[in-house]
């Protein structure tokens, strides 16, 4: 009973600003984002993490540029989250803020006409929430997106079931049991939205790949799901997608494919590396729109050269044996 009361209190605390965001004019959203990002960057622990990540990824940048990117990334994070709350479920607002673009739209129409399942691979760049809206809304893609559930069931319903799923053609599945749910969705004819830059443990299907010159872990699920489709005669294609805020203030979708045919890659790790290379290309182009507020470089693989090890940020460490094998005991 006590936990339920806490959950309800949390829900009502969040619901009030959530409702206010929904009724604000769009200009008010931008003002809130500026205030929120300024407050965010004043928090020492947040500022330390953001700046450490940028220095780690791009050590060649001068300190003034590192700080500029850090401040702007805080604004884009706040703006994208507030804008998503303001937009969801409202066609006029979606069309005001999100633009799929003719080139990306034409690619999606080809896949829809061929009944191909699109395995969308997104980084935490620009507005990843907008990507999950635009493909179904503009491209008529039936899409399932993998999300982490919010522990509070009332907030989970508000943000996921009543929030994201308000978008036409979009369904949310949760990370626990996601592969089984994703396979079911593929059989039903849906595409899958996957975030590429999460620290997936090796024992859970992750592997180390190169990212800004450092080994980091990511999930092999794009390649694994593509191989499943091929083995079961389900037409599917892997597409790298991201949604970037451009000079006109709107979010614009970008979409690319693997640089060579899927069956020419020697293994799943090679496929993932090609996708990470695409991700790095776009992050270098739009560094102020990447989510630097995240322990992206936290796992240091054993046996790497000392000069590489020294590049990792302050929070990084070698993971325990259980990171690789759940049967192993932590040391």
N, C-alpha and C positions, 0 to 999 in steps of 0.2 A: 504493500500500500504506500509506504514511504517513497519508494522509487517512482511510482506512478504519479504522485503529487509533484515530485521534482520535475519529472518529464512534462507535466502539464504547465508548471510554472515557466519552464524553459520555452515551451511552445508559445505561450502568450507573450513572453518577453520578445521573442523573435517575430511573432505575428504582427505586432503593432508597427515596428519600422517597415516590415515587409509590405503591409497594407499601405503605408504612407508612400513608399517608393512607387507602388502601382498607380497612385493618383497624381504624382508629381508631373509637371511638364518636363519635356526632355531636357531643357536647359537646367532644370533643377538637379537632374541626374549628374550632369557634368560638374556642377558646383559641389555636390556631395562627394563625387569621386576625387576632386582636388583636395577637399578637406580631409577625406579619409586617407588618401595617399600621403599627405603631409604629416598626419598623425602617425601613420604606420612607420614612416621613415625616421621619426623622432625616437622610436623605441630602440634602445641600443642593441638588444639582441637581434631584432629584425634587420636593422641596418648592417650589423656585423655579418650576418649570414648572407644577405644579398650581395654585399661588396666582396666577400670572400669567394663566392661562387663565380662572380664576373672575373675577378683577378685570376682565379684558377683556370677558367676556360680560355681567357684571352689575356695572358700576361703581358702581351706587347702594348696594351693600351695605356695611355697616360692616366694618372689618378683623376684628373678632372673629367675625363671621358667615362671612367668607371663610375664615378658618382652621378654623372648625368644619366647614364643608362639605368643605374639603380633607382634614382628618383622617378624617371619616366616609367620604369617597369612597375613601380608601385601604383602609379596613376592608371596604367592600362589594366592592371589586375582589378583594381576597384571599379573602374569604368565598365569593364566587361561583365563583372558579376552583377553590378547594379542594373546595367542595361538588360541583362538576361532576365532578371526579375521583372523589369518594366515591360519587356517585349512579349514574354511567353503567352501563347494562346491568342494573341491579338494580330490578325492578318495585316492591318494597316501599319502597325508598329514594326512588324517583321519586315515589311517592304520598305519602310522608312530607314531601317538600320542595317539590314543584311542584303547583300547583292551576290547572287550565285555567279553571275557573269555568263556571257554567251558561250565562251570556250568550254568552261566547266560544264555548263548545262548541256551542250552538244555531246560531250563525252558520256554524261550520265544517261542521256536519252538512248544512246547506242546500247549501253549495257542493259537498260530496262527493256528495250525492244527485243534483245537477245535472251532475256530472262536470266542474265548472269547475276550472281550474287557478288556484290562489291564488298571486299574486305578493306574498309577505310582505316588507315593507320594515321593517327593524329599525334602530334606532340603537344605539350602544354605551351603553345605559342599562339599569340593573338587571342581569339575567342574560340576555344575548343567547344564551348557550349553552342556557339552559333553554327558550327559544322554539323552538329547533330540536328539542328533545326532546318538548315537549308537543303540538305539532300532530300529529305522527305517532302518538304514544303514546295520547293521549286522543281526538284528532279523526279518527283513521284517514286522515290526509292523507299520501299518498306525496310525500315532500319531498326536494328536492335543495338543498343549501346550498353556497354558494361560500365557499371558504377559501383562505388563503395556505398553500402547502406549507412545511413545515419543511425547511431545507436538508439536515439530517442525515436520511438515509432511514430509519434505525432509529427515530429519534424521530418522524418523520412517520408511520410505521406504527403506533407506539404511541398517538400522540395523535389521529390522524385515522382511519386504517383500522380499528385495533383499539379506538379510543376512541369517537369520535363515531358511527361506523357500527355500534356495538353497539346503538344505539337503533333499535327496530323502525320500518321505513318511512323511515329517513333515509339518504341517500347523499351523499357529499362529492364535489364537483368543485373543481378548483383554478383559481386566478385566471387563469393562462396558458391561453388557449383557452376561457375560461369561457362566452363567448357562444355559441359553436358547441355546447358540451356542454349549455348551458341550453336551447337550441332543440331539441336532440334529446330532452331530458328532457320538455319541454312536449309534444312530439309523442307521447311515450309515456304521457302522462297525469299527470305529476308537477307539483306546485307548486314554486316556487323561493323560497329564502330569500336576501335581499339586504341587506347592510349599507349604510345610506344615508350615513353620515358618514365617508367616506374621501376623502382628497385626490386625487381622480382628475384626471389631466392632461386638458386640453382636447383634446389630440390623441388621447387614448384614450377619448373619449366623455364627458368631464366638462364642466361649465359652472359659471359663478359664480352663486350664489344668495345671498339674504340670510339670515343666521343670527346672531341676537342683534345685529342692526343693522350687521353687517359682511359684505362679500362673501367667501364661501368657495367652494371647488370641491367638487362632488359628482358622482356618476355619474348619467347620464340613463337608465341601463339599465332601471329599472322602466317608464318610459314606452316605451322602445324595444321591450321584450319584449311589452308590452301591444299595441302597434301591430302587431307581428309576428303575435300571436295573432288580432287582429281581421282582418288581411289574409288569414289562412289558415283562417278559420272555426274557430278553436280557442277554445272558451269560456273566458274568463279574467277575473279581477278583481284589482285592486290593493288590498291591505289593509295598513294601517299597524299594526304589532304591537310590543308591548314587554312585558317581564316584570319586575314590580316586587316587591321584598321589602317586605311590609307588617308591621303591628304584631304579627301572630301568628307572625312569623319565617319564614313560607312565601313562596315566589315565586308571584305571581298574574299570570296573563296578561291583557293589555288589547288590545283590537282596535278599530280605527276604519277608516272608509272616506274616500275623497276627499270634500270638501264638496259637490262637484257632479259630474254624470256626466262620464266621461272624455272623451267626444267634444265637450264644451263648452269644453275648454281649447284655447287658440290654438296652443300648441306644447309640446314636451317640457319646455322650461325652466319653463313655467307649472305643469305637473304636478309637477315636482320641487320648485318653490317651495311648493306646497300641502303636500307631504309634509314639507318642512323646517319649515313653520309648525306642523304637528302635532307634530313632534319637539321643537321649542322649547317648545311648550306643556307637554309632559310633563317636559322637563328642568327647567323653572322650577318645576314642581310637586314634583319629586323631585331637586333639584340634587345632593344628597349621594350619589346613585346613578349619576351620569354618569361616564364615563371622562375625567377631566380630564388624565390623564397621557398626553397625545397632542398632537402639533403640529397641532392642528385649524385654527388661524388662520395657517398658515405662508405662504400665497400672497397677495400684495398686488397687485390689478390695477392696471395703469397708468392714470393720469389721474383718480384719485379725489381728492376735496377733502382738503386738508391736515388738517382737523380730524378726518376719518374715519381717515386714515392714522395719526395719532397714537394712535389707540385700539388698534392692533395690538400684540401682545406683543413682547418683545425678540427672539424668534427669527424673526420674520416678515421676508420680503423679496419683492421683485418677482421672479417666476420668469423664467428665460431664454427666448429665442424658441422653443427646442425644446420648451418646455412646451406651446406652442400648435400647433406644426407640427414633426414629426420631421425634416423636410427642412431646417429652419432651423439655423444654427450658433449655438452659445452665444456670447454676447458677454461 
